[in-house]
Amino acid sequence: MFDNFEFDYQKLPKYILIVAIVIAIVLLNFFFIRDYISSNSETINDYALRDADMNPTREAAVAGLFYPADVYQLEKDVKGYLQMQAPSLTKRPHILVVPHAGYMYSAQVAAKAYQQLLPFGSEIRRVILVGPAHRVSVKGAALSSAAQFKTPLGEVPTDKKLTEFLAAKPEFVYNDKAHKDEHSLEVQLPFLQKVLKKFTILPILYGQMEPETLAADLAPLLRQNDTLLVISADLSHYLDSDTAKKVDSTTAQMVEQGLPLDEHQSCGAIGINTAMILAKKEGLRPKLLDMANSGDVSGETNSVVGYAAWVFAGKETPGPELSPLEQEVENLDNFARHNKANLLKIVKLSLADAVLGKHYTPSREEYPDVLFDKGAAFVTLTKNGKLRGCIGSLLPNQAIALDIAKNTFAAANEDSRFAPLSEAELPQIKASISLLSSYEKIKFKSEEDLLSQIIPGTDGLVLIDGDRQGLFLPSVWKQIPQKQEFLNNLKIKAGLSPSYWSDNVKIFRFRTVEVSE
């Protein structure tokens, strides 16, 4: 049947051309997909911590015992408590002292303090929760490694940055066992969830600890304008109602005068004493909002527990929230802390291939998905403390994993100031990664005005004048600490004279987060 078939050799060039075009299209798509499609649509500058990055949840332990486990009943109860009348403040509270008994007995007292937060719900972003450990013996103070604390109203994230700050101090230890069944902090959470918009918590349970030490450790945290300290404490225990009222009244007078309490006056005396020490340092004054005891509710007056609520205020209202640039730096810092090991692994493998003239390409099978969000980074190599190569990207055009791999190869082989890196040098090389924020244009009227706005040690700068451009990372301030000298050297890098100035000069600031070995 094929006896009469003849191949048309005149069309052969046409077939070859068609095949060549198809191969070219496939290759172009391959490189496009590798460099762009492999990147996620997000950028690392918008990085937010995800559940997969975090430690386990601390589950609710006393829901159904100290307060309702049913979400609808809890919502109704808390809302009802918060609607009761209470004295109002003109300045934002910085410290609350609130009871920690079952809601039936003490919630109406605690609510008087939490009401004071309603006008400031969007300003308070961090809450330090301090209470006594009832179930587990604690020496010093116990921190929680949980990523979030759960109630029927949802989950409240813990502030890992503040937790790590305190964990570095000898009197603080991670002790999840102490937190597991403890009620003194948990009962505060539903109120906080209803009066604040978006916030993190720093849960602290104390045992045997000097209030002066605890106050000294918390002082730098409390000075932040977006931070609230909540002290969980009941008053006298198991006295008859009349005696309890006299003892608790004396306690209230001592708090007003800033006099230290002893453990018989409060289940939480260390916490209240800590609050008074901090109040004195920060110029805050206590205001008693309400006082009661369990007999007022139960009718049983032979053995009661006392409750009171104080608010400490007096500071000026908070300043502005983080600027967009500052928020990006916080996001990048979270990204760097949770992905440091993998970022440095990419650099290490890239260097090993680079000295052999090969490019290392990270794959999604090897690394977490977030490393394929777009980002911009500089890779800096040093040898014996001296610069050995530095190359980076100005804009987040591809996955941060690919960007770091590419810039590591370039820093090793393509920095025109140095010869290509040799395999023998590898043991002496240290690498660091600078993750870049977005750029913020600085508006200025003159060179002097510009210099007054630059923040040494913090700002990275980009200078643009026509087709001239220069960039200095914030790390350059270590070598050039003076503003004028820093700017003059930036001009030189852009190919301009140190004395050059023009109305056409544009300056952009940016920030970096460093990841190093």
C-alpha positions in Angstrom: 0.0 0.0 0.0 3.1 2.3 0.5 4.7 1.3 -2.9 3.8 4.6 -4.5 4.7 6.8 -1.4 7.4 9.4 -2.1 8.7 11.9 0.5 8.6 15.5 -0.6 12.2 16.6 0.1 11.4 20.1 -1.1 9.3 20.6 2.0 12.1 19.4 4.4 13.4 22.9 5.2 9.9 24.0 6.1 9.5 21.0 8.5 12.8 21.7 10.1 11.9 25.4 10.6 8.6 24.4 12.3 10.3 22.0 14.6 12.9 24.6 15.5 10.2 27.1 16.3 8.4 24.6 18.6 11.6 23.8 20.4 12.4 27.5 20.9 8.9 28.2 22.3 9.3 25.2 24.7 12.7 26.5 25.9 11.4 30.1 26.3 8.5 28.8 28.4 10.8 26.7 30.5 13.0 29.6 31.5 9.9 31.8 32.0 8.2 29.2 34.2 11.5 28.6 36.1 12.1 32.3 36.9 8.6 33.6 37.2 5.8 31.0 37.4 7.8 29.2 40.1 7.5 32.3 42.3 4.4 32.9 44.4 2.3 36.0 43.9 3.1 37.2 47.4 6.2 39.0 48.5 8.1 38.3 51.7 7.6 41.9 52.8 4.0 41.0 53.5 5.0 37.8 55.4 2.8 36.9 58.3 3.4 34.0 60.7 1.3 31.0 59.9 0.0 28.1 62.0 2.5 25.7 60.4 5.4 27.9 61.7 4.1 28.0 65.2 4.1 25.9 68.3 1.0 24.1 69.6 -2.1 25.7 71.0 -2.7 26.0 74.7 -6.3 24.7 75.0 -8.9 26.2 77.3 -8.7 24.5 80.7 -11.4 26.1 82.7 -14.2 26.8 80.2 -17.3 25.3 81.6 -15.9 25.6 85.2 -14.9 29.3 85.7 -16.9 30.7 82.7 -19.3 29.3 80.1 -18.0 26.8 77.6 -20.8 27.6 75.1 -19.7 30.4 72.8 -23.1 32.0 72.6 -23.6 32.0 76.4 -20.1 33.4 76.9 -20.7 36.1 74.4 -23.9 37.1 76.1 -22.5 37.0 79.6 -19.4 39.1 78.8 -21.4 41.6 76.9 -23.8 41.9 79.8 -20.9 42.5 82.3 -19.4 45.2 80.1 -22.7 47.1 79.8 -22.7 47.9 83.5 -21.9 51.4 84.5 -18.3 52.2 85.5 -16.2 55.3 86.0 -14.6 56.4 82.7 -11.0 57.6 82.1 -9.7 60.4 79.8 -6.3 58.7 79.4 -5.5 55.2 78.3 -4.9 52.6 81.0 -1.4 51.1 81.1 -2.0 48.6 84.0 -5.1 46.8 85.2 -5.5 44.7 88.4 -8.4 42.3 88.1 -9.7 39.3 90.0 -9.5 35.7 88.7 -12.3 33.8 90.3 -15.3 32.2 88.5 -17.3 34.7 86.5 -20.4 34.2 88.8 -18.4 35.7 91.7 -15.9 38.2 90.3 -16.7 39.0 86.6 -18.9 42.0 87.5 -15.8 43.5 89.3 -13.3 42.6 86.6 -15.6 44.1 84.0 -15.3 47.6 85.6 -11.6 47.6 84.6 -12.1 46.1 81.1 -14.7 48.7 80.3 -11.9 51.3 80.5 -10.3 49.7 77.5 -13.2 50.0 75.1 -12.3 53.5 73.7 -8.7 52.2 73.1 -9.5 48.9 71.6 -7.5 49.5 68.4 -4.5 51.1 70.1 -3.6 48.3 72.5 -1.8 45.6 70.5 0.2 43.7 73.1 -1.1 42.5 76.5 1.3 41.2 79.2 -0.7 38.8 81.4 0.8 38.3 84.9 -0.7 36.0 87.5 0.1 33.5 90.3 0.7 29.8 89.6 -1.9 27.9 91.6 -1.4 24.3 90.4 2.4 23.9 89.8 5.3 25.1 91.9 7.3 27.7 90.0 10.6 29.1 90.9 10.9 32.6 89.3 8.4 33.0 86.4 7.0 30.6 83.9 6.7 31.4 80.2 4.6 29.5 77.7 5.9 28.0 74.4 2.4 27.9 73.0 1.7 29.8 69.8 -1.8 30.8 70.9 -4.2 30.4 73.9 -7.7 29.2 73.0 -11.1 30.1 74.5 -14.6 29.4 73.2 -14.3 32.9 71.5 -11.3 31.9 69.4 -7.5 31.9 69.6 -5.3 34.6 70.9 -1.7 34.6 69.5 1.2 34.8 71.9 3.9 37.4 71.3 6.9 35.3 70.5 9.3 38.2 70.3 8.5 39.5 73.8 8.5 35.9 75.1 12.0 35.3 73.7 13.2 38.6 75.2 12.2 37.5 78.7 13.4 33.9 78.1 16.9 35.2 77.9 16.7 36.3 81.6 17.7 33.8 84.2 14.5 34.2 86.3 12.3 33.2 83.4 11.8 29.6 82.2 9.5 27.9 79.7 7.1 25.8 81.8 4.0 24.6 79.8 3.0 22.3 82.6 2.4 25.3 84.8 0.2 27.0 82.2 -1.7 23.9 81.1 -4.5 23.9 83.8 -4.0 27.4 85.3 -7.0 29.6 85.5 -5.6 33.0 86.7 -4.7 34.1 83.2 -7.3 32.2 81.1 -10.3 33.9 82.7 -9.0 37.2 81.5 -8.9 36.3 77.9 -12.7 36.4 77.0 -12.9 40.0 78.3 -9.8 41.0 76.3 -11.2 39.3 73.2 -14.3 41.5 73.5 -12.8 44.8 74.2 -9.6 44.8 72.0 -9.5 44.6 68.2 -6.2 42.8 67.3 -3.6 41.9 70.0 -1.1 39.4 71.2 -0.4 38.2 74.7 2.6 37.5 76.8 1.5 35.0 79.5 3.6 34.9 82.7 2.9 32.8 85.8 5.0 33.6 88.9 5.9 31.6 91.9 8.6 32.6 94.3 9.9 35.9 92.8 10.8 39.3 94.1 8.4 42.0 92.7 11.4 44.3 92.2 13.0 41.8 89.8 9.7 41.2 87.9 9.1 45.0 87.6 12.6 45.6 86.3 12.2 42.9 83.6 8.8 44.2 82.5 9.6 48.0 82.6 11.0 48.3 79.1 8.0 46.4 77.7 5.5 48.5 79.4 7.0 51.7 78.0 5.8 50.8 74.5 2.7 52.8 73.6 0.7 49.9 72.4 1.3 47.6 75.5 -1.0 46.9 78.4 -0.1 45.1 81.6 -2.9 43.0 83.3 -2.3 41.8 86.8 -4.5 38.9 87.9 -5.1 38.9 91.7 -7.8 38.2 94.2 -7.8 39.7 97.7 -8.3 38.1 101.1 -9.3 34.5 101.4 -11.7 32.6 103.7 -12.5 35.3 106.3 -16.0 36.2 107.3 -17.6 38.9 105.2 -17.3 41.7 107.7 -13.6 41.0 108.5 -12.8 40.6 104.8 -14.3 44.0 104.0 -12.1 45.6 106.7 -8.9 43.8 105.5 -9.6 44.5 101.8 -10.4 48.2 102.6 -6.9 48.4 104.3 -5.4 46.8 101.2 -7.1 49.4 98.9 -5.6 52.2 101.0 -2.1 50.6 100.8 -2.4 50.4 97.0 -3.5 54.0 96.9 -0.3 54.9 98.9 2.0 52.6 97.0 2.7 50.4 100.1 3.7 46.8 99.6 1.2 44.0 100.4 1.9 40.7 102.0 0.6 37.3 100.8 -2.2 37.2 103.4 -3.8 40.3 101.8 -3.9 39.0 98.3 -3.6 35.9 96.2 -1.5 37.9 93.8 0.4 40.2 96.2 3.6 39.8 94.1 1.7 40.9 91.0 0.1 43.9 92.7 3.4 45.0 94.3 5.0 44.7 90.8 2.3 47.0 89.4 2.9 49.6 92.2 6.6 49.6 91.5 6.1 50.1 87.8 3.4 52.8 88.4 5.9 54.8 90.6 8.6 54.6 87.9 6.3 55.5 85.0 4.2 58.2 86.8 1.0 56.2 86.9 -1.7 56.6 89.6 -4.1 53.8 90.7 -7.8 54.3 90.7 -10.0 51.8 92.5 -13.0 50.9 90.3 -14.9 48.4 92.4 -14.6 46.0 95.4 -16.7 43.1 96.5 -16.5 39.5 97.9 -18.0 36.2 97.0 -20.6 36.5 99.8 -22.2 39.4 98.0 -23.3 36.9 95.3 -23.6 33.5 97.1 -25.1 34.8 100.4 -22.6 32.7 102.2 -20.8 35.1 104.5 -18.9 32.9 106.9 -16.0 32.3 104.5 -15.5 34.6 101.5 -12.9 35.6 98.9 -12.4 39.3 98.2 -12.1 41.0 94.8 -11.1 44.4 93.5 -10.4 46.1 90.3 -7.9 48.9 89.8 -6.7 50.8 86.8 -3.4 52.6 86.6 -3.3 55.5 84.1 -1.7 58.9 83.8 0.5 58.7 80.7 -0.2 60.6 77.5 -2.3 58.8 74.9 -0.4 56.5 72.6 1.5 57.8 69.6 0.9 56.7 66.0 1.0 53.1 65.0 3.9 51.6 63.0 4.5 53.2 59.6 4.1 51.0 56.5 8.0 50.7 56.3 8.2 49.8 60.0 5.5 47.2 59.6 7.4 45.7 56.7 10.5 45.4 58.9 8.5 43.6 61.6 7.1 41.2 58.9 10.6 40.6 57.5 12.0 40.0 61.0 9.3 37.3 61.6 10.1 35.8 58.2 13.8 35.7 58.9 13.5 34.2 62.4 11.3 31.4 61.2 13.2 30.6 58.0 16.8 31.4 59.0 18.1 27.8 58.7 16.7 27.3 55.2 17.9 30.7 54.0 21.5 30.0 55.1 21.2 26.5 53.6 20.5 28.0 50.2 23.5 30.2 50.5 25.7 27.3 51.6 24.6 25.0 48.7 24.8 27.9 46.2 28.4 28.7 47.3 29.4 25.0 46.9 28.1 25.0 43.4 29.4 28.5 42.5 33.0 27.6 43.0 32.5 24.8 40.5 30.9 27.3 38.0 27.4 25.8 38.6 24.2 27.4 39.5 22.2 26.0 42.4 18.4 26.1 41.9 16.2 25.6 45.0 13.1 23.5 44.4 9.7 23.5 46.1 10.3 19.9 47.2 13.3 20.9 49.3 12.0 24.1 51.0 8.8 25.5 52.6 6.3 27.1 50.2 6.8 30.5 51.8 10.4 30.7 50.5 8.8 31.0 47.0 7.1 34.2 47.9 8.8 37.1 46.0 11.5 39.0 47.7 14.6 41.0 47.2 17.9 40.4 49.0 21.6 41.2 49.0 24.2 38.4 49.7 27.4 39.6 51.3 30.5 37.4 51.6 33.4 38.1 53.9 36.8 36.5 54.4 38.7 37.1 57.6 36.4 40.0 58.4 36.9 41.7 55.0 34.5 42.1 52.1 34.9 39.3 49.5 31.8 40.0 47.4 28.4 41.6 47.6 25.6 41.4 45.0 21.8 41.9 45.4 18.4 42.7 43.9 16.7 46.0 44.3 13.1 44.8 43.7 11.2 41.6 44.5 10.9 40.1 41.0 11.2 36.4 41.8 11.0 33.9 44.6 13.2 34.8 47.5 14.8 31.3 47.4 15.8 31.8 43.7 16.9 35.4 44.4 19.2 34.4 47.2 20.7 31.5 45.1 21.3 33.7 42.1 22.9 36.5 44.2 25.1 34.1 46.1 26.5 32.8 42.7 27.0 36.4 41.6 28.7 37.5 44.8 31.1 34.6 44.5 31.9 35.0 40.8 30.6 38.3 39.3 31.5 41.1 41.7 33.9 43.1 39.5 36.0 44.2 42.5 37.2 40.6 43.2 38.4 37.5 41.5 36.0 34.6 41.4 35.8 32.7 44.6 37.9 29.5 44.8 37.0 26.2 46.4 40.0 26.5 48.7 38.6 29.7 50.1 35.2 28.3 51.1 36.1 27.3 54.7 37.2 31.0 55.4 34.0 32.5 53.9 31.2 33.8 56.0 27.9 34.9 54.4 25.1 37.1 55.4 21.7 37.9 53.7 20.0 41.3 53.8 16.3 41.1 53.2 15.1 44.4 51.7 11.9 46.3 52.5 10.1 48.5 50.0 11.4 52.0 49.3 10.1 55.2 50.8 10.9 58.5 49.0 12.4 61.2 51.2 11.0 64.7 50.6 13.6 67.5 51.2 14.3 71.1 50.2 18.1 71.0 50.4 21.0 68.8 51.2 20.9 70.0 54.8 17.2 69.2 55.0 17.9 65.7 53.7 20.7 65.1 56.2 18.4 66.1 59.0 15.9 63.3 58.0 18.4 60.5 57.6 18.5 58.0 60.4 22.1 56.7 60.9 22.5 53.0 61.4 19.0 52.3 60.3 18.3 53.8 56.8 19.6 52.2 53.6 19.7 54.8 50.9 19.3 54.9 47.1 20.5 58.0 45.2 19.2 58.6 41.7 20.1 61.5 39.5 19.3 61.0 35.8 21.0 57.7 34.7 23.3 57.8 37.8 22.4 55.6 40.7 24.0 54.4 43.9 22.9 52.2 46.8 24.2 51.8 50.3 22.9 49.1 52.7 22.3 50.1 56.3 25.3 48.0 57.2 27.6 50.6 55.5 27.0 52.8 58.5 29.4 50.6 60.4 32.2 51.8 58.2 30.9 55.3 57.6 29.0 56.5 60.7 28.8 60.2 59.8 25.8 61.5 57.8 27.7 63.8 55.5 30.4 61.4 54.8 27.9 58.6 54.2 26.0 60.8 51.7 29.3 61.9 50.0 30.4 58.3 49.5 27.0 57.4 48.1 27.4 60.2 45.5 30.8 58.7 44.6 29.3 55.3 44.2 26.7 56.8 41.8 29.5 58.3 39.8 29.1 61.9 41.1 31.4 64.3 42.8 31.2 64.4 46.7 30.3 68.1 46.5 27.7 67.5 43.7 24.1 68.7 44.4 21.2 69.2 42.1 17.4 69.7 42.5 17.1 66.6 40.3 18.6 64.3 43.0 16.1 61.8 44.4 16.7 59.9 47.6 14.8 56.8 48.7 15.2 55.1 52.1 14.7 51.4 52.8 15.4 49.0 55.7 16.9 45.6 55.9 16.7 42.5 58.1 20.0 40.7 58.4 20.3 36.9 58.4 23.8 35.7 59.2 25.7 32.6 60.3 
